[in-house]
Amino acid sequence: MKILSTLIFSLLTTILLAQTVNYQVEIVEFRISGCDDGFGFDEEPTWKAWGRDDINTAFVGGSCFQQDANVPFTHSAGNTLLIAQSATNATTIDIKLEAWEDDNISSADRCSYDSGDDCHVDNIFPSINYQNDPHCAWNEYVLTSGDFTVVVRINWEFTTFDGGTNIIDCSTTVPLSSQGSGSWSVYSGMSGSFGDVNNPSTNFSGSLGSYVLLWSSLPNCLNVYNPDTVTVDFISTPEPNMTLSSNTICEGTDVTFNAQNGTIYDWSLNTHGNVVLSDGSGQFVLTPSIADNIVYVTSNNGTCSGTDSISFTVNPSPIPTISENGGVLSTQTYPVYLWYLNGSPIPGATNIDYTPTQGGSYYVEVVNASGCAGQSDPVTFSGVGIDELITNVSIYPNPTSGVLHIQSELPIAFATVYNSIGKKIQVRLIDNELDLSQLSNGVYIVQLSINSHIITKRIILSK
């Protein structure tokens, strides 16, 4: 029995996942059935086979083989191979077959078809998308045209073999990034699992700790590569465990938030990602406004980040005012009072009203039902007329977005503006107006000198 030629095609091609492949094609059988030349059962099948891929478009092969045999007839190709040209980016393989039953047995050339021969076929079969079938395995394809059949088998593999990069991750499931025709196993580490041990980019799941994974060649590949290892370290995510310094949060009164287990802390106010402070202290001091309601923190340990938050309600701070009637100073009703003279607390002055015994600057500090403290604007007491003077002076609007208007029946000698820490601010009084629009938002103290009295007002600037 003569041996039919077999074809091998070797290629480097770019495919899905950006890996290259190489393949081997063998034509392993030739068959004829049903073609009767009218001379009994002794037929003379003759055939030629070619192959190509979609990059090397010229067919290779085409050696002529013939046989005197009965029908049906099957010829086993054996292992004789023909090496084809290498190619890149090839994804399909075409097989071409020319075959006939030769009637001119006396001819010196059995390999040339002539019109007297029977059952002639000259056919290119539909392309074989070989990468749709398993790699590192012989996949068989049966191709039939007329009375002739050719049986093809293909083995293919990835040509680049690499386990991929080592991984440090803050979760317990990661995608792997190997290349090649291989399978995964756990070489060392606690129990872990793979989504698909034969998938180069499968997910690996485990526990916190370190793993060494092994990427090994599949059996039956055209080439066998040395195994490659990949280290996977699963690191715990830091817990910020945020706390705050007080359960009662008052408008304008500092409250401190603390976090831990990080080297860098990102603090956000009201909206996650609205970072207002980023440092390594683990502490955030907030002077809250009524609109504030939540603080977020992200603790980062250099590899992993964890987030925590605390929601809260800001209680309004009281804003007491002082009135004078018959030489007695009084304010609104609150649970707690403390009166001050010239900036010092007055011993025993803890009632809703206080009768001054001397002239000077007075103010009252109160605590409301929420536990929040606030103080009045100071007033100057000279013994008479303060209530009337205050009544005839107004500063508006308050809060203001910039320009303050002052209304007074008496002339204003001068106006002085101080910020919240007592620093004097250069602002000119022009036509009974103070322009604060160039200043930053916050609380300011305005003192007016009217008729030898100092009238003090607390102003909120909010642009």
SENU-945738 format. One record per residue (C-alpha): residue in three letters; chain; x, y, z. Coordinates in Angstrom, 1 decimal, padded with zeros to 4 digits. Example, Ala and Ser with C-alpha at 12.3 -4.5 7.8 and 13.67 -1.06 7.14 Angstrom:
(ala,A,(012.3,-004.5,007.8));
(ser,A,(013.7,-001.1,007.1));
***
This chain:
(met,A,(000.0,000.0,000.0));
(lys,A,(001.4,003.4,-001.0));
(ile,A,(001.3,006.2,001.6));
(leu,A,(-000.7,009.3,001.0));
(ser,A,(001.1,012.6,001.6));
(thr,A,(000.2,014.4,004.8));
(leu,A,(000.4,018.2,005.3));
(ile,A,(001.8,020.2,008.2));
(phe,A,(001.3,023.9,008.4));
(ser,A,(003.3,025.9,011.0));
(leu,A,(002.3,029.5,011.7));
(leu,A,(002.6,032.4,014.1));
(thr,A,(-000.7,034.2,014.4));
(thr,A,(-002.3,036.9,016.4));
(ile,A,(-005.6,035.7,017.9));
(leu,A,(-008.0,036.6,020.7));
(leu,A,(-006.1,037.4,023.9));
(ala,A,(-003.2,038.6,021.7));
(gln,A,(-001.5,035.2,021.8));
(thr,A,(000.2,033.5,018.9));
(val,A,(-000.4,029.9,017.8));
(asn,A,(001.2,027.2,015.8));
(tyr,A,(-000.6,024.2,014.2));
(gln,A,(-000.1,020.9,012.5));
(val,A,(-002.4,019.5,009.8));
(glu,A,(-002.5,015.9,008.7));
(ile,A,(-004.5,014.3,005.9));
(val,A,(-004.9,010.8,007.4));
(glu,A,(-007.3,009.0,005.1));
(phe,A,(-008.5,009.0,001.5));
(arg,A,(-011.7,007.2,000.5));
(ile,A,(-013.5,006.4,-002.8));
(ser,A,(-017.0,004.8,-003.0));
(gly,A,(-019.7,004.5,-005.7));
(cys,A,(-017.6,005.2,-008.8));
(asp,A,(-017.8,002.2,-011.1));
(asp,A,(-015.9,002.3,-014.4));
(gly,A,(-017.8,-000.7,-015.8));
(phe,A,(-014.9,-003.1,-015.6));
(gly,A,(-015.9,-005.1,-012.5));
(phe,A,(-014.8,-004.0,-009.1));
(asp,A,(-011.2,-003.1,-010.0));
(glu,A,(-011.0,000.7,-009.9));
(glu,A,(-008.0,003.0,-010.3));
(pro,A,(-008.5,005.9,-007.8));
(thr,A,(-006.0,008.8,-008.3));
(trp,A,(-005.8,011.8,-006.0));
(lys,A,(-003.9,015.0,-005.1));
(ala,A,(-004.3,017.0,-001.8));
(trp,A,(-003.2,020.5,-001.0));
(gly,A,(-003.5,022.8,002.0));
(arg,A,(-003.2,026.6,002.8));
(asp,A,(-004.1,029.0,005.6));
(asp,A,(-005.7,032.5,005.2));
(ile,A,(-002.3,034.2,005.3));
(asn,A,(-000.3,032.0,003.0));
(thr,A,(-002.9,031.8,000.3));
(ala,A,(-000.9,029.7,-002.1));
(phe,A,(-001.7,026.0,-001.8));
(val,A,(001.2,023.6,-000.9));
(gly,A,(001.3,019.8,-001.4));
(gly,A,(-000.4,018.3,-004.5));
(ser,A,(001.7,015.1,-004.8));
(cys,A,(-000.1,012.5,-006.9));
(phe,A,(-001.0,009.1,-005.5));
(gln,A,(-002.9,006.3,-007.2));
(gln,A,(-004.0,002.8,-006.4));
(asp,A,(-005.6,-000.2,-008.0));
(ala,A,(-008.3,-001.4,-005.7));
(asn,A,(-011.9,-002.4,-005.3));
(val,A,(-014.7,000.0,-004.4));
(pro,A,(-015.3,001.0,-001.7));
(phe,A,(-011.7,001.9,-001.0));
(thr,A,(-010.0,003.5,002.0));
(his,A,(-006.3,004.5,002.0));
(ser,A,(-004.6,005.2,005.4));
(ala,A,(-002.1,008.1,005.1));
(gly,A,(000.4,007.0,007.7));
(asn,A,(002.8,009.5,009.1));
(thr,A,(004.6,011.0,006.1));
(leu,A,(004.6,014.8,006.5));
(leu,A,(005.1,017.8,004.2));
(ile,A,(006.3,021.0,005.9));
(ala,A,(004.5,024.2,004.8));
(gln,A,(005.6,027.8,004.9));
(ser,A,(005.1,029.7,008.3));
(ala,A,(002.5,032.4,008.6));
(thr,A,(001.2,035.0,011.0));
(asn,A,(-002.3,036.0,011.9));
(ala,A,(-003.8,032.9,010.3));
(thr,A,(-007.1,031.7,011.7));
(thr,A,(-008.5,029.3,009.1));
(ile,A,(-007.2,026.4,007.0));
(asp,A,(-008.4,025.3,003.5));
(ile,A,(-008.1,021.8,002.1));
(lys,A,(-008.2,021.3,-001.7));
(leu,A,(-008.7,017.9,-003.3));
(glu,A,(-008.5,016.7,-006.9));
(ala,A,(-009.4,013.1,-007.5));
(trp,A,(-010.8,010.8,-010.2));
(glu,A,(-011.1,007.2,-011.3));
(asp,A,(-008.6,006.7,-014.1));
(asp,A,(-009.7,004.5,-017.0));
(asn,A,(-006.6,004.8,-019.1));
(ile,A,(-004.6,002.2,-017.2));
(ser,A,(-002.1,001.9,-020.1));
(ser,A,(-001.2,005.5,-020.0));
(ala,A,(002.2,006.4,-018.8));
(asp,A,(000.8,009.3,-016.8));
(arg,A,(-001.8,008.2,-014.3));
(cys,A,(-001.6,011.7,-012.6));
(ser,A,(-003.1,013.8,-015.4));
(tyr,A,(-006.9,013.8,-015.6));
(asp,A,(-008.3,013.4,-019.1));
(ser,A,(-011.9,013.4,-020.4));
(gly,A,(-012.1,009.7,-020.5));
(asp,A,(-011.6,009.4,-016.7));
(asp,A,(-014.6,009.0,-014.3));
(cys,A,(-016.0,010.8,-011.3));
(his,A,(-013.6,013.7,-011.4));
(val,A,(-013.7,016.3,-008.5));
(asp,A,(-011.6,019.4,-008.2));
(asn,A,(-012.8,021.1,-005.0));
(ile,A,(-011.7,023.5,-002.2));
(phe,A,(-013.6,022.6,000.9));
(pro,A,(-015.1,025.3,003.2));
(ser,A,(-012.6,026.8,005.5));
(ile,A,(-011.9,025.1,008.9));
(asn,A,(-011.9,027.4,011.8));
(tyr,A,(-009.6,025.2,013.8));
(gln,A,(-009.3,027.6,016.8));
(asn,A,(-013.0,026.9,017.7));
(asp,A,(-011.9,023.4,018.8));
(pro,A,(-009.7,022.3,021.7));
(his,A,(-006.0,023.0,021.5));
(cys,A,(-003.3,020.4,022.3));
(ala,A,(-005.6,017.7,020.9));
(trp,A,(-006.1,016.1,017.6));
(asn,A,(-009.5,017.3,016.2));
(glu,A,(-010.7,015.4,013.1));
(tyr,A,(-012.7,016.8,010.1));
(val,A,(-014.3,014.6,007.4));
(leu,A,(-014.5,016.4,004.0));
(thr,A,(-016.6,014.8,001.2));
(ser,A,(-017.0,015.8,-002.5));
(gly,A,(-018.8,013.5,-004.9));
(asp,A,(-017.5,010.0,-004.5));
(phe,A,(-014.3,011.0,-002.7));
(thr,A,(-013.7,011.8,000.9));
(val,A,(-010.6,013.1,002.7));
(val,A,(-010.2,012.9,006.5));
(val,A,(-008.1,015.7,008.1));
(arg,A,(-006.9,016.1,011.7));
(ile,A,(-005.5,019.3,013.2));
(asn,A,(-003.5,019.9,016.4));
(trp,A,(-002.8,023.4,017.5));
(glu,A,(-001.3,025.3,020.5));
(phe,A,(-000.3,028.7,021.7));
(thr,A,(003.4,029.3,020.9));
(thr,A,(004.1,031.7,023.8));
(phe,A,(004.2,030.0,027.2));
(asp,A,(004.3,032.3,030.2));
(gly,A,(002.6,032.2,033.6));
(gly,A,(002.1,035.9,033.7));
(thr,A,(003.0,038.5,036.4));
(asn,A,(003.0,038.2,040.1));
(ile,A,(-000.1,039.7,041.9));
(ile,A,(-000.6,041.7,045.1));
(asp,A,(-004.3,042.3,045.6));
(cys,A,(-006.7,043.5,048.3));
(ser,A,(-009.4,040.9,047.5));
(thr,A,(-009.5,037.1,047.5));
(thr,A,(-010.3,036.7,043.8));
(val,A,(-008.1,037.9,041.0));
(pro,A,(-007.8,037.3,037.2));
(leu,A,(-004.6,035.6,036.0));
(ser,A,(-002.7,036.7,032.9));
(ser,A,(-000.8,033.7,031.6));
(gln,A,(-000.1,032.8,027.9));
(gly,A,(000.2,029.4,026.3));
(ser,A,(-001.6,026.0,026.2));
(gly,A,(-001.4,024.9,029.8));
(ser,A,(-003.3,024.1,033.1));
(trp,A,(-003.2,025.7,036.5));
(ser,A,(-002.5,024.1,039.9));
(val,A,(-001.7,025.4,043.4));
(tyr,A,(002.0,024.7,044.1));
(ser,A,(002.0,026.1,047.7));
(gly,A,(-000.4,028.0,049.9));
(met,A,(-003.7,027.4,051.6));
(ser,A,(-006.6,025.9,049.6));
(gly,A,(-007.5,027.9,046.5));
(ser,A,(-009.6,027.3,043.4));
(phe,A,(-009.6,028.2,039.7));
(gly,A,(-012.6,029.1,037.5));
(asp,A,(-011.2,027.0,034.6));
(val,A,(-007.8,025.3,035.1));
(asn,A,(-007.1,025.4,031.3));
(asn,A,(-008.0,029.1,030.8));
(pro,A,(-004.9,031.4,030.7));
(ser,A,(-006.9,034.3,032.1));
(thr,A,(-009.1,032.5,034.5));
(asn,A,(-010.0,033.8,038.0));
(phe,A,(-008.2,032.4,041.1));
(ser,A,(-009.8,032.5,044.5));
(gly,A,(-008.3,031.9,047.9));
(ser,A,(-007.8,033.2,051.4));
(leu,A,(-005.7,036.0,052.8));
(gly,A,(-002.1,035.0,052.5));
(ser,A,(000.5,034.0,049.9));
(tyr,A,(000.2,031.4,047.1));
(val,A,(002.5,030.0,044.5));
(leu,A,(000.6,028.9,041.4));
(leu,A,(002.0,026.6,038.7));
(trp,A,(001.3,027.0,034.9));
(ser,A,(002.2,023.7,033.2));
(ser,A,(002.0,022.6,029.5));
(leu,A,(-001.0,020.5,028.5));
(pro,A,(-000.4,016.9,027.4));
(asn,A,(-000.5,016.2,023.7));
(cys,A,(000.8,019.6,022.7));
(leu,A,(003.1,019.9,019.7));
(asn,A,(005.8,021.4,022.1));
(val,A,(006.3,020.9,025.8));
(tyr,A,(007.4,024.0,027.8));
(asn,A,(008.9,024.2,031.3));
(pro,A,(006.3,025.1,034.0));
(asp,A,(006.2,028.7,035.1));
(thr,A,(005.2,030.0,038.6));
(val,A,(003.1,033.0,039.6));
(thr,A,(003.0,034.4,043.2));
(val,A,(-000.3,035.7,044.4));
(asp,A,(-000.5,037.7,047.7));
(phe,A,(-003.9,038.4,049.1));
(ile,A,(-003.6,041.4,051.5));
(ser,A,(-006.3,042.5,054.0));
(thr,A,(-008.2,045.7,053.4));
(pro,A,(-007.6,048.2,056.3));
(glu,A,(-010.5,049.1,058.5));
(pro,A,(-010.6,052.8,059.3));
(asn,A,(-012.8,052.3,062.5));
(met,A,(-013.7,056.0,062.5));
(thr,A,(-014.7,057.7,065.7));
(leu,A,(-015.6,061.3,066.6));
(ser,A,(-014.8,063.4,069.7));
(ser,A,(-018.4,064.3,070.7));
(asn,A,(-021.9,062.9,070.3));
(thr,A,(-023.3,066.4,070.2));
(ile,A,(-022.3,068.4,067.2));
(cys,A,(-022.9,072.1,067.3));
(glu,A,(-022.8,074.6,064.5));
(gly,A,(-019.5,076.4,064.5));
(thr,A,(-018.0,074.3,067.3));
(asp,A,(-015.0,072.1,066.3));
(val,A,(-015.4,068.3,066.4));
(thr,A,(-012.6,065.9,065.7));
(phe,A,(-012.9,062.7,063.6));
(asn,A,(-010.3,060.0,064.1));
(ala,A,(-009.3,056.9,061.9));
(gln,A,(-006.7,054.2,062.0));
(asn,A,(-004.9,051.4,060.2));
(gly,A,(-003.6,053.5,057.3));
(thr,A,(-000.6,055.5,056.3));
(ile,A,(-002.6,058.0,054.3));
(tyr,A,(-006.1,059.2,055.0));
(asp,A,(-008.5,060.9,052.6));
(trp,A,(-011.3,062.8,054.3));
(ser,A,(-014.4,063.8,052.4));
(leu,A,(-017.3,066.0,053.6));
(asn,A,(-020.9,065.4,052.7));
(thr,A,(-020.1,063.7,049.4));
(his,A,(-017.9,060.6,049.0));
(gly,A,(-014.8,061.6,046.9));
(asn,A,(-015.1,065.3,047.9));
(val,A,(-011.7,065.2,049.5));
(val,A,(-011.1,068.1,051.9));
(leu,A,(-008.0,066.7,053.7));
(ser,A,(-005.4,064.1,052.8));
(asp,A,(-002.5,063.4,055.2));
(gly,A,(-001.1,060.8,057.4));
(ser,A,(-002.4,062.0,060.8));
(gly,A,(-005.6,060.0,060.9));
(gln,A,(-007.4,063.1,062.3));
(phe,A,(-009.8,065.6,060.8));
(val,A,(-011.0,068.7,062.7));
(leu,A,(-014.3,070.0,061.3));
(thr,A,(-016.0,073.3,062.2));
(pro,A,(-019.5,072.2,061.1));
(ser,A,(-022.2,074.2,059.4));
(ile,A,(-025.9,073.3,059.5));
(ala,A,(-025.6,071.8,055.9));
(asp,A,(-023.0,069.3,056.9));
(asn,A,(-024.3,065.7,057.6));
(ile,A,(-021.7,063.0,056.9));
(val,A,(-017.9,062.5,056.9));
(tyr,A,(-016.1,059.8,054.9));
(val,A,(-012.6,058.5,055.3));
(thr,A,(-010.5,056.2,053.2));
(ser,A,(-007.5,054.6,054.9));
(asn,A,(-004.7,053.5,052.6));
(asn,A,(-001.9,051.2,053.8));
(gly,A,(000.1,051.6,050.6));
(thr,A,(-001.6,048.7,048.7));
(cys,A,(-005.2,048.5,049.9));
(ser,A,(-007.8,051.0,050.9));
(gly,A,(-010.8,050.8,053.2));
(thr,A,(-013.6,053.3,053.7));
(asp,A,(-015.8,054.3,056.7));
(ser,A,(-018.3,057.0,057.3));
(ile,A,(-020.2,058.7,060.1));
(ser,A,(-023.6,060.4,059.6));
(phe,A,(-024.6,063.2,062.0));
(thr,A,(-026.9,066.1,062.6));
(val,A,(-025.5,069.5,063.2));
(asn,A,(-027.5,071.3,066.0));
(pro,A,(-027.9,075.1,065.6));
(ser,A,(-026.0,077.2,068.1));
(pro,A,(-028.0,079.8,069.9));
(ile,A,(-027.7,083.5,069.0));
(pro,A,(-028.8,085.4,072.1));
(thr,A,(-029.4,089.2,072.0));
(ile,A,(-029.3,091.6,074.9));
(ser,A,(-031.9,094.2,075.8));
(glu,A,(-031.8,096.8,078.6));
(asn,A,(-034.7,098.0,080.6));
(gly,A,(-034.4,100.3,083.6));
(gly,A,(-030.7,099.5,084.0));
(val,A,(-031.2,095.7,083.8));
(leu,A,(-029.7,093.6,081.0));
(ser,A,(-031.7,090.5,079.9));
(thr,A,(-031.8,087.9,077.1));
(gln,A,(-034.1,085.1,075.8));
(thr,A,(-034.9,082.0,077.7));
(tyr,A,(-032.3,079.2,077.7));
(pro,A,(-031.4,076.4,080.1));
(val,A,(-027.9,077.9,080.9));
(tyr,A,(-026.6,081.5,081.2));
(leu,A,(-023.2,083.1,082.0));
(trp,A,(-022.7,086.9,081.9));
(tyr,A,(-019.4,088.5,081.0));
(leu,A,(-017.9,092.0,081.7));
(asn,A,(-015.1,093.2,079.5));
(gly,A,(-014.4,089.6,078.4));
(ser,A,(-014.3,088.0,081.9));
(pro,A,(-017.1,085.9,083.5));
(ile,A,(-019.0,087.6,086.3));
(pro,A,(-019.2,085.3,089.3));
(gly,A,(-022.7,084.2,090.1));
(ala,A,(-024.2,085.9,087.0));
(thr,A,(-026.0,082.8,085.7));
(asn,A,(-029.6,084.0,085.4));
(ile,A,(-031.6,085.2,082.4));
(asp,A,(-030.9,088.8,083.4));
(tyr,A,(-028.2,090.8,085.1));
(thr,A,(-028.1,094.3,086.7));
(pro,A,(-024.7,096.0,085.9));
(thr,A,(-023.0,097.7,088.8));
(gln,A,(-020.5,099.5,086.5));
(gly,A,(-020.0,100.7,083.0));
(gly,A,(-018.3,098.5,080.5));
(ser,A,(-018.8,095.9,077.7));
(tyr,A,(-021.2,093.1,078.5));
(tyr,A,(-022.2,090.0,076.7));
(val,A,(-024.0,086.7,077.7));
(glu,A,(-023.1,083.1,076.9));
(val,A,(-025.9,080.6,076.8));
(val,A,(-026.4,076.9,076.2));
(asn,A,(-029.6,075.7,074.5));
(ala,A,(-031.5,072.4,074.9));
(ser,A,(-029.3,070.6,072.4));
(gly,A,(-026.2,071.3,074.5));
(cys,A,(-024.9,073.9,072.0));
(ala,A,(-023.3,077.2,073.3));
(gly,A,(-023.5,080.6,071.8));
(gln,A,(-022.9,084.2,072.9));
(ser,A,(-024.4,087.5,072.2));
(asp,A,(-022.8,090.5,070.6));
(pro,A,(-021.2,092.7,073.3));
(val,A,(-023.0,095.9,074.4));
(thr,A,(-021.6,098.9,076.1));
(phe,A,(-023.4,099.9,079.3));
(ser,A,(-022.9,103.5,080.5));
(gly,A,(-025.8,103.6,082.9));
(val,A,(-028.5,105.0,080.6));
(gly,A,(-029.8,105.0,077.1));
(ile,A,(-028.3,101.8,075.7));
(asp,A,(-031.6,100.1,074.8));
(glu,A,(-032.8,103.2,073.0));
(leu,A,(-029.5,103.5,071.1));
(ile,A,(-029.5,099.9,070.1));
(thr,A,(-033.1,100.1,068.9));
(asn,A,(-032.3,103.1,066.6));
(val,A,(-029.4,101.3,064.9));
(ser,A,(-029.7,098.4,062.4));
(ile,A,(-027.2,096.6,060.2));
(tyr,A,(-028.5,094.6,057.3));
(pro,A,(-028.7,092.2,055.6));
(asn,A,(-027.3,089.6,058.1));
(pro,A,(-026.2,087.1,056.8));
(thr,A,(-024.8,089.2,054.0));
(ser,A,(-023.2,088.3,050.7));
(gly,A,(-021.0,091.4,050.7));
(val,A,(-022.3,094.9,051.3));
(leu,A,(-023.7,095.9,054.8));
(his,A,(-026.1,098.8,055.1));
(ile,A,(-026.1,100.7,058.4));
(gln,A,(-029.2,102.7,059.5));
(ser,A,(-028.8,105.1,062.4));
(glu,A,(-030.6,108.2,063.5));
(leu,A,(-027.4,109.4,065.1));
(pro,A,(-024.1,110.0,063.2));
(ile,A,(-021.6,107.2,063.1));
(ala,A,(-018.2,108.3,064.3));
(phe,A,(-016.4,105.3,062.9));
(ala,A,(-016.8,101.6,062.2));
(thr,A,(-014.3,098.8,062.9));
(val,A,(-014.4,095.2,061.6));
(tyr,A,(-012.7,092.2,063.3));
(asn,A,(-012.5,088.6,062.1));
(ser,A,(-013.4,085.6,064.3));
(ile,A,(-010.0,085.5,066.0));
(gly,A,(-010.1,089.3,066.9));
(lys,A,(-007.8,090.5,064.1));
(lys,A,(-008.7,094.0,062.8));
(ile,A,(-009.8,094.1,059.1));
(gln,A,(-009.2,097.2,057.0));
(val,A,(-012.7,098.1,055.7));
(arg,A,(-013.8,101.7,055.0));
(leu,A,(-017.2,103.1,056.0));
(ile,A,(-018.6,105.0,052.9));
(asp,A,(-022.1,106.5,053.0));
(asn,A,(-023.1,104.2,055.9));
(glu,A,(-022.1,101.1,054.0));
(leu,A,(-019.3,098.5,054.6));
(asp,A,(-018.2,096.4,051.7));
(leu,A,(-017.1,092.9,052.9));
(ser,A,(-017.2,091.2,049.5));
(gln,A,(-013.4,090.9,049.3));
(leu,A,(-013.3,088.9,052.6));
(ser,A,(-013.6,085.1,053.1));
(asn,A,(-016.9,083.6,054.2));
(gly,A,(-017.2,083.4,058.0));
(val,A,(-018.2,085.3,061.1));
(tyr,A,(-017.1,089.0,061.7));
(ile,A,(-017.6,091.5,064.5));
(val,A,(-018.6,095.1,063.5));
(gln,A,(-018.2,097.8,066.1));
(leu,A,(-019.9,101.2,065.6));
(ser,A,(-019.1,104.3,067.6));
(ile,A,(-022.3,106.3,068.0));
(asn,A,(-022.7,109.2,070.5));
(ser,A,(-019.8,108.0,072.6));
(his,A,(-021.3,104.5,072.7));
(ile,A,(-019.8,101.4,071.1));
(ile,A,(-022.4,099.2,069.4));
(thr,A,(-021.2,095.7,068.5));
(lys,A,(-022.8,093.4,066.0));
(arg,A,(-021.9,089.9,064.9));
(ile,A,(-022.2,089.5,061.1));
(ile,A,(-022.2,086.3,059.0));
(leu,A,(-020.6,086.6,055.5));
(ser,A,(-021.8,084.0,053.1));
(lys,A,(-021.1,084.6,049.4));
***
